[in-house]
Amino acid sequence: MRANATFSVTAFVPTELTPAVPTGLPVGVATMEKTFDGEISGRAATLFTSAFDPATGVGTYVAMESFEGAVHGRSGAFNFAHAATTTGTDRSDEHFVIVPGSGTGELAGITGTGGLTVEQDGTHRVWLDYELG
């Protein structure tokens, strides 16, 4: 099944980090909080890591989300991970997976994939292609 939603970032808290190995892009870690509205509704706590240059928009991020809420009216919690690379004007090498075994409540046994986009106007969209086992 496919579930769609929009989401907004309600908190972004960077953590001071100095990697032991310097590279051509600054590496960062942050925690985030998000709210979701639509066929996916609820909230998520996110651990966000990146190697990213804000001046050029070039970099890659990896995020682990802990979601709590409902998908198509079924309530519970689960984890999903996603990553993408950008050269400043695009998204590539995208990855999105629901973490197997992480579902609780009516979402126990959830598996699948998904994706997200950020539209020109800043609207953030997410979708899940999922099954409940």
N, CA, C and O atoms as a MOPAC input file, in Angstrom:
PM7 MOZYME 1SCF
protein

 N      0.84300 1    -1.18200 1     0.00000 1
 C      0.00000 1     0.00000 1     0.00000 1
 C      0.88800 1     1.24600 1     0.00000 1
 O      2.02100 1     1.21500 1     0.48000 1
 N      0.36200 1     2.32900 1    -0.53900 1
 C      1.09200 1     3.59700 1    -0.51100 1
 C      0.35100 1     4.57800 1     0.37800 1
 O     -0.86700 1     4.73000 1     0.28600 1
 N      1.11600 1     5.24900 1     1.24900 1
 C      0.59500 1     6.31400 1     2.10900 1
 C      1.39500 1     7.57900 1     1.82600 1
 O      2.62000 1     7.52600 1     1.70900 1
 N      0.70900 1     8.71700 1     1.71300 1
 C      1.33200 1    10.00300 1     1.40800 1
 C      1.07800 1    11.00300 1     2.52400 1
 O      0.06400 1    10.93300 1     3.21900 1
 N      2.01000 1    11.93400 1     2.68700 1
 C      1.84600 1    12.98500 1     3.69100 1
 C      2.76100 1    14.15100 1     3.37700 1
 O      3.67900 1    14.04300 1     2.56400 1
 N      2.49700 1    15.25600 1     4.03000 1
 C      3.44600 1    16.36000 1     4.07100 1
 C      4.03900 1    16.36200 1     5.47300 1
 O      3.45000 1    15.81900 1     6.40800 1
 N      5.19700 1    16.97000 1     5.60800 1
 C      5.78200 1    17.08700 1     6.94600 1
 C      6.48800 1    18.41900 1     7.08300 1
 O      6.88600 1    19.04400 1     6.10100 1
 N      6.63100 1    18.83300 1     8.33100 1
 C      7.37800 1    20.05300 1     8.62100 1
 C      8.37600 1    19.75800 1     9.72500 1
 O      8.12400 1    18.94700 1    10.61700 1
 N      9.50000 1    20.42500 1     9.64600 1
 C     10.53600 1    20.32400 1    10.67200 1
 C     10.18700 1    21.33400 1    11.74900 1
 O     10.10900 1    22.53400 1    11.48700 1
 N      9.97500 1    20.83900 1    12.97000 1
 C      9.60700 1    21.72900 1    14.06900 1
 C     10.79100 1    22.07300 1    14.96000 1
 O     10.71800 1    23.00900 1    15.75600 1
 N     11.88600 1    21.32000 1    14.83200 1
 C     13.10600 1    21.62700 1    15.59500 1
 C     14.30300 1    21.04600 1    14.86000 1
 O     14.24100 1    19.93400 1    14.33400 1
 N     15.39000 1    21.80100 1    14.82600 1
 C     16.66300 1    21.35700 1    14.25400 1
 C     17.74300 1    21.83400 1    15.20400 1
 O     17.98000 1    23.03500 1    15.33000 1
 N     18.40600 1    20.88500 1    15.88300 1
 C     19.38500 1    21.22900 1    16.91000 1
 C     20.73300 1    20.61500 1    16.54100 1
 O     20.94800 1    19.42200 1    16.75700 1
 N     21.65600 1    21.42800 1    15.98000 1
 C     22.97600 1    20.91100 1    15.63200 1
 C     23.78300 1    20.56700 1    16.88300 1
 O     23.61900 1    21.18300 1    17.93700 1
 N     24.65400 1    19.57400 1    16.74300 1
 C     25.56400 1    19.17800 1    17.80900 1
 C     26.97400 1    19.57000 1    17.39500 1
 O     27.37100 1    19.34500 1    16.25200 1
 N     27.71400 1    20.14100 1    18.29400 1
 C     29.09800 1    20.51200 1    18.01500 1
 C     29.89900 1    19.24200 1    17.77600 1
 O     29.88200 1    18.33200 1    18.60400 1
 N     30.59900 1    19.17400 1    16.64900 1
 C     31.33600 1    17.97100 1    16.28600 1
 C     32.57600 1    18.35800 1    15.50200 1
 O     32.50700 1    19.14500 1    14.55800 1
 N     33.70000 1    17.80300 1    15.89700 1
 C     34.92600 1    17.97000 1    15.13700 1
 C     35.42600 1    16.57800 1    14.78800 1
 O     35.99500 1    15.89500 1    15.64000 1
 N     35.22000 1    16.14200 1    13.53400 1
 C     35.66100 1    14.80000 1    13.15100 1
 C     37.17600 1    14.63800 1    13.28500 1
 O     37.93000 1    15.59700 1    13.12300 1
 N     37.60200 1    13.42800 1    13.58000 1
 C     39.03000 1    13.13200 1    13.73000 1
 C     39.75600 1    13.18700 1    12.39200 1
 O     40.97500 1    13.35700 1    12.34900 1
 N     39.01000 1    13.04400 1    11.30200 1
 C     39.60900 1    13.07400 1     9.96400 1
 C     39.00500 1    14.24200 1     9.19200 1
 O     37.81700 1    14.20900 1     8.87400 1
 N     39.79200 1    15.27300 1     8.88100 1
 C     39.25500 1    16.39300 1     8.10600 1
 C     39.07500 1    16.00000 1     6.63300 1
 O     39.89000 1    15.27100 1     6.06700 1
 N     37.98200 1    16.50300 1     6.02400 1
 C     37.70300 1    16.25400 1     4.61300 1
 C     37.35000 1    17.57100 1     3.93400 1
 O     37.36800 1    18.62600 1     4.56700 1
 N     37.03200 1    17.50600 1     2.65500 1
 C     36.71100 1    18.70700 1     1.89500 1
 C     35.35600 1    19.31500 1     2.20800 1
 O     35.07500 1    20.44000 1     1.79500 1
 N     34.50300 1    18.58400 1     2.93900 1
 C     33.19200 1    19.10400 1     3.33400 1
 C     33.05300 1    19.02300 1     4.85000 1
 O     33.52500 1    18.06500 1     5.46200 1
 N     32.41800 1    20.00500 1     5.45400 1
 C     32.17500 1    19.92700 1     6.89300 1
 C     31.16500 1    18.81300 1     7.21100 1
 O     30.17100 1    18.64100 1     6.50500 1
 N     31.43800 1    18.07100 1     8.27600 1
 C     30.56000 1    16.99700 1     8.73300 1
 C     29.77900 1    17.51200 1     9.93000 1
 O     30.33300 1    18.16400 1    10.81500 1
 N     28.46800 1    17.20800 1     9.94600 1
 C     27.63300 1    17.67100 1    11.04100 1
 C     26.67600 1    16.59800 1    11.51500 1
 O     26.35500 1    15.65300 1    10.79400 1
 N     26.23200 1    16.77300 1    12.74600 1
 C     25.23400 1    15.89700 1    13.36900 1
 C     24.19900 1    16.80500 1    14.02000 1
 O     24.54600 1    17.81800 1    14.62700 1
 N     22.92600 1    16.43800 1    13.89100 1
 C     21.86700 1    17.22400 1    14.51500 1
 C     20.72800 1    16.29400 1    14.91000 1
 O     20.59400 1    15.19200 1    14.37700 1
 N     19.92000 1    16.75000 1    15.84000 1
 C     18.65300 1    16.08800 1    16.11700 1
 C     17.55900 1    16.97200 1    15.53100 1
 O     17.68000 1    18.19600 1    15.48200 1
 N     16.49400 1    16.31800 1    15.09100 1
 C     15.37700 1    17.04500 1    14.49400 1
 C     14.07700 1    16.50200 1    15.05900 1
 O     14.01000 1    15.35700 1    15.50600 1
 N     13.06100 1    17.32300 1    15.03300 1
 C     11.70000 1    16.88200 1    15.32300 1
 C     10.85000 1    17.28300 1    14.13100 1
 O     11.02400 1    18.36600 1    13.57300 1
 N      9.91600 1    16.39500 1    13.73400 1
 C      9.05700 1    16.63700 1    12.58400 1
 C      7.61900 1    16.30200 1    12.93800 1
 O      7.36000 1    15.47800 1    13.81500 1
 N      6.68400 1    16.95000 1    12.24900 1
 C      5.27700 1    16.57200 1    12.33500 1
 C      4.80400 1    16.20700 1    10.93800 1
 O      5.21000 1    16.82300 1     9.95300 1
 N      3.93500 1    15.19000 1    10.86000 1
 C      3.43000 1    14.65100 1     9.60300 1
 C      1.92000 1    14.81500 1     9.55200 1
 O      1.23100 1    14.59800 1    10.54800 1
 N      1.40500 1    15.20200 1     8.37800 1
 C     -0.03300 1    15.35300 1     8.17200 1
 C     -0.43000 1    14.66600 1     6.87300 1
 O      0.24100 1    14.81200 1     5.85100 1
 N     -1.52300 1    13.91600 1     6.92200 1
 C     -2.02800 1    13.21800 1     5.74500 1
 C     -2.30700 1    11.76800 1     6.09200 1
 O     -2.71500 1    11.45900 1     7.21100 1
 N     -2.09000 1    10.87900 1     5.13600 1
 C     -2.29800 1     9.45000 1     5.38200 1
 C     -1.27500 1     8.90700 1     6.37100 1
 O     -1.47000 1     7.84300 1     6.95900 1
 N     -0.18900 1     9.64200 1     6.55000 1
 C      0.80600 1     9.40000 1     7.60400 1
 C      0.67400 1    10.59500 1     8.53300 1
 O      0.91300 1    11.72700 1     8.11100 1
 N      0.30100 1    10.37400 1     9.77700 1
 C      0.13100 1    11.49500 1    10.70200 1
 C      0.81400 1    11.16700 1    12.01600 1
 O      0.72500 1    10.04300 1    12.51200 1
 N      1.49000 1    12.14900 1    12.57100 1
 C      2.17600 1    11.93600 1    13.84300 1
 C      3.42400 1    12.78400 1    13.92500 1
 O      3.50000 1    13.88400 1    13.37900 1
 N      4.40800 1    12.23100 1    14.63000 1
 C      5.63700 1    12.97900 1    14.84900 1
 C      6.82300 1    12.03800 1    14.73700 1
 O      6.67800 1    10.82000 1    14.83900 1
 N      8.00500 1    12.62000 1    14.52400 1
 C      9.22200 1    11.81900 1    14.47000 1
 C     10.35100 1    12.55300 1    15.16500 1
 O     10.43900 1    13.78100 1    15.12700 1
 N     11.20900 1    11.77700 1    15.79800 1
 C     12.48000 1    12.26000 1    16.33100 1
 C     13.55000 1    11.70400 1    15.39700 1
 O     13.56600 1    10.50800 1    15.10400 1
 N     14.44200 1    12.57600 1    14.93300 1
 C     15.38700 1    12.21400 1    13.87800 1
 C     16.81600 1    12.46900 1    14.31400 1
 O     17.11600 1    13.49900 1    14.91900 1
 N     17.69700 1    11.52600 1    14.00500 1
 C     19.13500 1    11.71800 1    14.12900 1
 C     19.63900 1    11.96100 1    12.70900 1
 O     19.51100 1    11.08800 1    11.85000 1
 N     20.20500 1    13.13000 1    12.45600 1
 C     20.56600 1    13.59300 1    11.12000 1
 C     22.07000 1    13.80000 1    11.05500 1
 O     22.63600 1    14.50600 1    11.88900 1
 N     22.72300 1    13.18700 1    10.06800 1
 C     24.15600 1    13.38200 1     9.86600 1
 C     24.38400 1    13.82000 1     8.42700 1
 O     23.64200 1    13.42800 1     7.52700 1
 N     25.41500 1    14.63300 1     8.21300 1
 C     25.67800 1    15.07600 1     6.85400 1
 C     27.13500 1    15.46200 1     6.66300 1
 O     27.84400 1    15.80000 1     7.61100 1
 N     27.55500 1    15.40000 1     5.41300 1
 C     28.77300 1    16.04500 1     4.93300 1
 C     28.24900 1    17.00800 1     3.87800 1
 O     27.82500 1    16.58500 1     2.80300 1
 N     28.27800 1    18.31100 1     4.18600 1
 C     27.51300 1    19.26400 1     3.38200 1
 C     28.15800 1    20.64500 1     3.41600 1
 O     28.62500 1    21.10900 1     4.45600 1
 N     28.17200 1    21.29100 1     2.24600 1
 C     28.65400 1    22.66200 1     2.14000 1
 C     27.46100 1    23.58100 1     1.90500 1
 O     26.92100 1    23.60700 1     0.79900 1
 N     27.03500 1    24.33700 1     2.91600 1
 C     25.86300 1    25.19600 1     2.75900 1
 C     26.04000 1    26.26300 1     1.67000 1
 O     25.05000 1    26.70400 1     1.08600 1
 N     27.25600 1    26.67900 1     1.39100 1
 C     27.48900 1    27.72000 1     0.37800 1
 C     27.17300 1    27.21400 1    -1.03000 1
 O     26.62200 1    27.96200 1    -1.83800 1
 N     27.50800 1    25.97100 1    -1.33600 1
 C     27.28200 1    25.43000 1    -2.68100 1
 C     26.08700 1    24.48600 1    -2.74900 1
 O     25.59200 1    24.19500 1    -3.83800 1
 N     25.61400 1    24.00100 1    -1.58700 1
 C     24.51300 1    23.04100 1    -1.56300 1
 C     24.93000 1    21.62800 1    -1.93800 1
 O     24.08100 1    20.79600 1    -2.25600 1
 N     26.22800 1    21.34900 1    -1.90500 1
 C     26.75200 1    20.03700 1    -2.28300 1
 C     26.94300 1    19.18900 1    -1.03400 1
 O     27.49800 1    19.65900 1    -0.04000 1
 N     26.48100 1    17.92500 1    -1.08100 1
 C     26.72600 1    17.03400 1     0.03900 1
 C     25.80500 1    15.84100 1     0.05400 1
 O     25.03400 1    15.60300 1    -0.87700 1
 N     25.90500 1    15.10100 1     1.13200 1
 C     25.11000 1    13.89500 1     1.35500 1
 C     24.64300 1    13.88600 1     2.80500 1
 O     25.36800 1    14.31100 1     3.70400 1
 N     23.40800 1    13.39000 1     3.02500 1
 C     22.91600 1    13.23100 1     4.39100 1
 C     22.44500 1    11.79500 1     4.59800 1
 O     22.11300 1    11.08300 1     3.65100 1
 N     22.42900 1    11.40000 1     5.85300 1
 C     21.87300 1    10.12200 1     6.29300 1
 C     21.03300 1    10.42300 1     7.52900 1
 O     21.50300 1    11.09800 1     8.44500 1
 N     19.78800 1     9.92800 1     7.56500 1
 C     18.89700 1    10.21100 1     8.69500 1
 C     18.23600 1     8.93400 1     9.19300 1
 O     17.86700 1     8.07000 1     8.39700 1
 N     18.08500 1     8.81400 1    10.50300 1
 C     17.34100 1     7.73300 1    11.14700 1
 C     16.18400 1     8.37100 1    11.88800 1
 O     16.38700 1     9.19800 1    12.77700 1
 N     14.96100 1     7.98500 1    11.52000 1
 C     13.75500 1     8.55200 1    12.10600 1
 C     13.08300 1     7.54500 1    13.02800 1
 O     13.01900 1     6.35500 1    12.71900 1
 N     12.58900 1     8.02200 1    14.14400 1
 C     11.73000 1     7.24000 1    15.04000 1
 C     10.35700 1     7.88900 1    14.97600 1
 O     10.13600 1     8.95400 1    15.55300 1
 N      9.42900 1     7.23800 1    14.26600 1
 C      8.10600 1     7.78700 1    14.00200 1
 C      7.09600 1     7.21400 1    14.98200 1
 O      7.13500 1     6.03000 1    15.31500 1
 N      6.18000 1     8.08300 1    15.44300 1
 C      5.07500 1     7.67600 1    16.31400 1
 C      3.81600 1     8.34500 1    15.79200 1
 O      3.76800 1     9.56600 1    15.64500 1
 N      2.79400 1     7.54000 1    15.51200 1
 C      1.55500 1     8.11100 1    15.00400 1
 C      0.72200 1     7.06200 1    14.31200 1
 O      0.53600 1     5.96300 1    14.83300 1
 N      0.21100 1     7.40300 1    13.12100 1
 C     -0.67200 1     6.49000 1    12.39900 1
 C     -0.34800 1     6.50400 1    10.91100 1
 O      0.04700 1     7.52800 1    10.35300 1
 N     -0.52100 1     5.35300 1    10.28500 1
 C     -0.42000 1     5.20200 1     8.84000 1
 C     -1.74000 1     4.58500 1     8.38600 1
 O     -2.08900 1     3.48000 1     8.80200 1
 N     -2.46800 1     5.29600 1     7.53700 1
 C     -3.81200 1     4.87000 1     7.12300 1
 C     -4.67000 1     4.48700 1     8.33500 1
 O     -5.39500 1     3.49300 1     8.29500 1
 N     -4.58600 1     5.27100 1     9.40100 1
 C     -5.42300 1     5.07100 1    10.57800 1
 C     -4.93600 1     4.01400 1    11.55400 1
 O     -5.53600 1     3.85000 1    12.61600 1
 N     -3.86900 1     3.29100 1    11.23100 1
 C     -3.32200 1     2.28000 1    12.16300 1
 C     -2.22900 1     2.93400 1    12.99300 1
 O     -1.28900 1     3.51400 1    12.44800 1
 N     -2.35400 1     2.84000 1    14.31600 1
 C     -1.43000 1     3.56200 1    15.18000 1
 C     -0.30700 1     2.66800 1    15.69000 1
 O     -0.45300 1     1.45300 1    15.82300 1
 N      0.81600 1     3.31800 1    15.97000 1
 C      1.98700 1     2.63200 1    16.50200 1
 C      3.23000 1     3.45900 1    16.24700 1
 O      3.16700 1     4.67500 1    16.06300 1
 N      4.35300 1     2.77800 1    16.23900 1
 C      5.63600 1     3.44300 1    16.01900 1
 C      6.52300 1     2.52500 1    15.18100 1
 O      6.32600 1     1.31000 1    15.15300 1
 N      7.50000 1     3.12100 1    14.50100 1
 C      8.50600 1     2.35900 1    13.76400 1
 C      9.64100 1     3.29400 1    13.37700 1
 O      9.52200 1     4.51500 1    13.48000 1
 N     10.73500 1     2.70400 1    12.93400 1
 C     11.88200 1     3.46900 1    12.45100 1
 C     11.94200 1     3.41300 1    10.93700 1
 O     11.56300 1     2.41700 1    10.32300 1
 N     12.42500 1     4.49900 1    10.34300 1
 C     12.80000 1     4.45300 1     8.93600 1
 C     14.07200 1     5.26000 1     8.74000 1
 O     14.33600 1     6.22500 1     9.45800 1
 N     14.85300 1     4.84100 1     7.75200 1
 C     16.12700 1     5.49500 1     7.44900 1
 C     16.07200 1     5.99800 1     6.02000 1
 O     15.46400 1     5.37200 1     5.15200 1
 N     16.71800 1     7.14500 1     5.77900 1
 C     16.79400 1     7.66000 1     4.42300 1
 C     18.08200 1     8.44300 1     4.22500 1
 O     18.67900 1     8.95100 1     5.17500 1
 N     18.48900 1     8.52500 1     2.97400 1
 C     19.72600 1     9.22400 1     2.61500 1
 C     19.58100 1     9.75400 1     1.19800 1
 O     18.79100 1     9.23500 1     0.40900 1
 N     20.34300 1    10.78600 1     0.88100 1
 C     20.37500 1    11.32500 1    -0.47700 1
 C     21.61800 1    12.18600 1    -0.63400 1
 O     22.23200 1    12.62400 1     0.33900 1
 N     21.96300 1    12.41000 1    -1.89300 1
 C     23.09100 1    13.26500 1    -2.25900 1
 C     22.55400 1    14.39300 1    -3.11900 1
 O     21.59200 1    14.21100 1    -3.86600 1
 N     23.18300 1    15.57200 1    -3.01300 1
 C     22.80900 1    16.69600 1    -3.85200 1
 C     24.06500 1    17.39200 1    -4.36800 1
 O     25.08900 1    17.45900 1    -3.68800 1
 N     23.95500 1    17.90300 1    -5.58400 1
 C     25.02000 1    18.74100 1    -6.13700 1
 C     24.62000 1    20.20700 1    -6.07600 1
 O     25.26800 1    21.06700 1    -6.67200 1
 N     23.53700 1    20.47900 1    -5.34300 1
 C     23.06600 1    21.84600 1    -5.15600 1
 C     21.73700 1    22.12100 1    -5.80800 1
 O     21.00500 1    23.00600 1    -5.36500 1
 N     21.39700 1    21.36700 1    -6.87600 1
 C     20.13900 1    21.61000 1    -7.57300 1
 C     19.33600 1    20.33500 1    -7.79300 1
 O     18.28900 1    20.37000 1    -8.44000 1
 N     19.80400 1    19.22500 1    -7.27200 1
 C     19.14200 1    17.94900 1    -7.52400 1
 C     19.25300 1    17.03200 1    -6.31500 1
 O     19.93900 1    17.34400 1    -5.34200 1
 N     18.56100 1    15.88700 1    -6.39300 1
 C     18.70700 1    14.81200 1    -5.40500 1
 C     19.03700 1    13.55300 1    -6.19300 1
 O     18.41300 1    13.28000 1    -7.21800 1
 N     20.01700 1    12.78400 1    -5.72100 1
 C     20.37100 1    11.53900 1    -6.38000 1
 C     20.77800 1    10.52400 1    -5.32000 1
 O     20.88000 1    10.84200 1    -4.13500 1
 N     21.00700 1     9.30400 1    -5.77200 1
 C     21.45100 1     8.23100 1    -4.88000 1
 C     20.57200 1     8.13600 1    -3.63100 1
 O     21.06000 1     7.93500 1    -2.51900 1
 N     19.27100 1     8.28400 1    -3.84500 1
 C     18.33100 1     8.25900 1    -2.72400 1
 C     18.12700 1     6.84000 1    -2.20400 1
 O     18.12400 1     5.87200 1    -2.96400 1
 N     17.95800 1     6.74600 1    -0.89500 1
 C     17.69500 1     5.47000 1    -0.23200 1
 C     16.64700 1     5.73300 1     0.84300 1
 O     16.73000 1     6.73900 1     1.54700 1
 N     15.66300 1     4.84700 1     0.98100 1
 C     14.61700 1     5.00400 1     1.99400 1
 C     14.13100 1     3.60600 1     2.35300 1
 O     13.70700 1     2.85600 1     1.47400 1
 N     14.18500 1     3.25000 1     3.61900 1
 C     13.75600 1     1.91800 1     4.05100 1
 C     13.08700 1     1.99800 1     5.42300 1
 O     13.54400 1     2.72100 1     6.30800 1
 N     11.99600 1     1.24100 1     5.58600 1
 C     11.40400 1     1.03900 1     6.90900 1
 C     12.22900 1    -0.04500 1     7.58400 1
 O     12.44600 1    -1.10800 1     7.00200 1
 N     12.68800 1     0.20500 1     8.79100 1
 C     13.56700 1    -0.73900 1     9.48600 1
 C     12.76500 1    -1.96700 1     9.90400 1
 O     11.82800 1    -1.85100 1    10.69400 1
 N     13.12300 1    -3.15200 1     9.38100 1
 C     12.39300 1    -4.37800 1     9.72900 1
 C     12.42500 1    -4.63000 1    11.23700 1
 O     13.44300 1    -4.40200 1    11.89100 1
 N     11.31400 1    -5.09600 1    11.77500 1
 C     11.24100 1    -5.44100 1    13.19000 1
 C     11.02700 1    -4.26600 1    14.12700 1
 O     10.95900 1    -4.45100 1    15.34200 1
 N     10.91900 1    -3.03600 1    13.57000 1
 C     10.82200 1    -1.85900 1    14.43900 1
 C      9.38300 1    -1.45100 1    14.75900 1
 O      9.16800 1    -0.60500 1    15.62700 1
 N      8.39600 1    -2.03200 1    14.07800 1
 C      7.01400 1    -1.61700 1    14.27000 1
 C      6.41800 1    -2.05000 1    15.59200 1
 O      6.73900 1    -3.11700 1    16.11500 1
 N      5.53000 1    -1.19500 1    16.13600 1
 C      4.81400 1    -1.50300 1    17.38300 1
 C      3.31900 1    -1.26400 1    17.16600 1
 O      2.91000 1    -0.67300 1    16.16600 1
 N      2.52000 1    -1.73100 1    18.11600 1
 C      1.07900 1    -1.50200 1    18.06800 1
 C      0.48000 1    -2.06000 1    16.79300 1
 O      0.82700 1    -3.16200 1    16.36800 1
 N     -0.42400 1    -1.29900 1    16.17900 1
 C     -1.06300 1    -1.72600 1    14.94000 1
 C     -0.11900 1    -1.66400 1    13.73900 1
 O     -0.48000 1    -2.08500 1    12.64000 1
 N      1.08600 1    -1.14200 1    13.94800 1
 C      2.09600 1    -1.09300 1    12.89100 1
 C      3.18100 1    -2.15800 1    13.08500 1
 O      4.20800 1    -2.13000 1    12.40800 1
 N      2.95200 1    -3.09000 1    14.00300 1
 C      3.89400 1    -4.20500 1    14.18400 1
 C      3.97300 1    -4.98200 1    12.87800 1
 O      2.95000 1    -5.24300 1    12.24500 1
 N      5.16800 1    -5.34500 1    12.48000 1
 C      5.36900 1    -6.10200 1    11.25500 1
 C      5.46800 1    -5.25200 1     9.99900 1
 O      5.56600 1    -5.79600 1     8.90000 1
 N      5.44400 1    -3.91400 1    10.13600 1
 C      5.52300 1    -3.05400 1     8.95400 1
 C      6.88800 1    -3.21000 1     8.28100 1
 O      7.92100 1    -3.25800 1     8.94700 1
 N      6.87000 1    -3.28700 1     6.95200 1
 C      8.08400 1    -3.32600 1     6.14000 1
 C      7.84200 1    -2.49700 1     4.89200 1
 O      6.69900 1    -2.21300 1     4.53300 1
 N      8.90700 1    -2.11700 1     4.24400 1
 C      8.74300 1    -1.42300 1     2.97800 1
 C      9.79300 1    -0.37100 1     2.72200 1
 O     10.84300 1    -0.32500 1     3.36400 1
 N      9.46800 1     0.47800 1     1.75300 1
 C     10.36000 1     1.54700 1     1.32600 1
 C      9.55800 1     2.84300 1     1.25200 1
 O      8.41600 1     2.89600 1     1.70800 1
 N     10.14300 1     3.86400 1     0.68900 1
 C      9.44500 1     5.13100 1     0.54300 1
 C     10.33800 1     6.15300 1    -0.10600 1
 O     11.29800 1     5.81500 1    -0.79900 1
 N     10.01500 1     7.40400 1     0.12400 1
 C     10.81200 1     8.48300 1    -0.42400 1
 C     10.31400 1     9.82000 1     0.05800 1
 O      9.26900 1     9.91700 1     0.70200 1
 N     11.07500 1    10.85600 1    -0.25900 1
 C     10.64600 1    12.20800 1     0.08300 1
 C     11.12300 1    13.18800 1    -0.95800 1
 O     12.11900 1    12.96100 1    -1.64500 1
 N     10.40200 1    14.27200 1    -1.06400 1
 C     10.74700 1    15.35900 1    -1.97600 1
 C     10.54100 1    16.68700 1    -1.27300 1
 O      9.75700 1    16.79800 1    -0.33100 1
 N     11.25100 1    17.67500 1    -1.74300 1
 C     11.05100 1    19.05300 1    -1.29500 1
 C     10.70000 1    19.84300 1    -2.54800 1
 O     11.50300 1    19.94000 1    -3.47600 1
 N      9.50100 1    20.40200 1    -2.56900 1
 C      9.03400 1    21.13500 1    -3.73800 1
 C      9.63200 1    22.53400 1    -3.78000 1
 O     10.19700 1    23.01100 1    -2.79600 1
 N      9.50100 1    23.18600 1    -4.93300 1
 C     10.04600 1    24.53500 1    -5.12500 1
 C      9.57100 1    25.50700 1    -4.05300 1
 O     10.32800 1    26.37900 1    -3.62700 1
 N      8.30900 1    25.36200 1    -3.60900 1
 C      7.75700 1    26.28000 1    -2.60700 1
 C      8.14800 1    25.90200 1    -1.17700 1
 O      7.72100 1    26.54900 1    -0.22000 1
 N      8.96900 1    24.84200 1    -1.03300 1
 C      9.43200 1    24.42600 1     0.29300 1
 C      8.58600 1    23.34600 1     0.93700 1
 O      8.92400 1    22.87700 1     2.02400 1
 N      7.48800 1    22.93300 1     0.29800 1
 C      6.64900 1    21.86400 1     0.84800 1
 C      7.43300 1    20.55700 1     0.84800 1
 O      8.00100 1    20.15500 1    -0.16800 1
 N      7.45200 1    19.90100 1     2.01000 1
 C      8.12200 1    18.60600 1     2.15300 1
 C      7.06900 1    17.50400 1     2.05500 1
 O      6.07600 1    17.52000 1     2.78200 1
 N      7.29000 1    16.55300 1     1.15600 1
 C      6.38100 1    15.42000 1     0.98100 1
 C      7.11700 1    14.11800 1     1.23900 1
 O      8.29600 1    13.97100 1     0.91800 1
 N      6.38200 1    13.16600 1     1.83400 1
 C      6.92900 1    11.83800 1     2.09200 1
 C      5.89500 1    10.80100 1     1.68000 1
 O      4.69300 1    11.05600 1     1.74500 1
 N      6.36200 1     9.63100 1     1.25500 1
 C      5.45500 1     8.52500 1     0.96300 1
 C      6.09300 1     7.23400 1     1.44100 1
 O      7.31500 1     7.08200 1     1.47000 1
 N      5.21900 1     6.31300 1     1.81300 1
 C      5.63000 1     4.96600 1     2.21400 1
 C      4.96200 1     3.96800 1     1.29000 1
 O      3.75200 1     4.04300 1     1.07400 1
 N      5.71500 1     3.04700 1     0.74700 1
 C      5.19400 1     1.86900 1     0.05900 1
 C      5.42100 1     0.72200 1     1.03500 1
 O      6.54300 1     0.23500 1     1.17400 1
 N      4.35400 1     0.28800 1     1.71500 1
 C      4.53300 1    -0.59400 1     2.86400 1
 C      3.60100 1    -1.79500 1     2.81800 1
 O      2.60900 1    -1.82600 1     2.09000 1
 N      3.96300 1    -2.77500 1     3.62500 1
 C      3.12500 1    -3.94600 1     3.89800 1
 C      3.11300 1    -4.17000 1     5.38500 1
 O      4.07800 1    -3.84900 1     6.07900 1
 N      2.01700 1    -4.72300 1     5.88100 1
 C      1.93600 1    -5.11600 1     7.27400 1
 C      1.90500 1    -6.63200 1     7.32100 1
 O      1.05000 1    -7.27400 1     6.71100 1
 N      2.87100 1    -7.20000 1     8.07000 1
 C      2.99300 1    -8.66000 1     8.10900 1
 C      2.21200 1    -9.28600 1     9.22600 1
 O      2.22300 1   -10.50700 1     9.38000 1

